[in-house]
Amino acid sequence: MRKIRLLLAAVLLFIPFAACSQEGTKDYFIEFEISQEVYVDGEPISVSERNKLKEEISALLFSIEDEVSVEKPDSDVSRINRAAAGEELIVGEHTYAMLQMSENLYARTDGAFSTALYNLSELWKFTPEYEGLYSQTRAEPSEQEIAVAKAASSISDIRIGQNNTVSKQNGETKLDFGGIAKGYMGDVAAQYIRNAYSGKTVECTLSVLSNTVFLGQKHDGSLLRGYNIGIENPRKLTTSASDALFLTDIHDAAISTSADTYRFYVYDGKIYSHIIDPATGKPSDNGVISITAIVPLSVPSAGALADAYSTAGFCMPLTEALAFYQGLWEASGTGAVILTADFRYYVVGDFSVLNRKDYAHQTAPELEASTKNVFTYAQASEASDTVTPCEEELKYIERVAELS
């Protein structure tokens, strides 16, 4: 999963704040950022107040990570993963909340989103112990190996009890909240800020890895306006364009982008992404290369939902994914921008999405002539479940293979 970038008249990049881990342990989720300017009732808070706020939120996120990281041996998730069938455990409030969300999201996405896929991720060598080796070319596991791992990758084997208790029907089933924890942390951070300034209007942005929460609007001098956001180009290696598209006038929303460029490898001319399709037990293979989900903050748990929704569409046929996001748009104003391997893009929802030349025309007319579009807009009615990689996509795959 990759970060979106915020763009003002030109490009605004935050200075990343990755909190230091204790005793040298690696942090799985934490990479927290908060905008340089935080406004409360229209006035910026001081640097010292912002830094204190950042430190407090960081400590809170670390406490959540202690509960849910698969890399921490004493975390709730690690204890659940080691537990025998029928063994009842008491877990923390954040783990319990994510378990409940995971169960609901599995049903809401008709099984396309699952947090019980650790065994399959491990089989395909996308789990943290393989860090540094993700891009190493390798053959597919055997069908028998996939079947064995898939049999122990069912969210239905997780039993959520009363009073923060959880157990497993299958002792081999293992969890990983990587597809929801970042967004959940964004929600918690946003709520912490709201509570800290209760009764006041707060405007700022905050990010946990690939998930960004936009509280209010952007202060542009004496004016307020929505944020302009660059959606990272997953094919920038061969197209020389950092941003694929631009979302404009975004405010009061949580946004998450998932792409096939984080933890992936190429084998025999094919991309194998870390996003595992629960239905097949294999890396997603529907022609989608990037999904950006946009969830209004009026929707409860907007960050966690954006995180999960940006992943779920990878595990549906393209036409079903578009219909899924259309349903979300009609129900809650949640939308999506989907990029495909034929270098098309689809927009679900009434959002302003500009291609590169159009954005240059609006913000830097002097660059319009030298700016090239990478993706071509397509109507949902034009979509097909058979996505044929275009020449540029094949060039990208060949280049990645050369670098592996």
Disulfide bonds with the S-S distance in Angstrom:
none
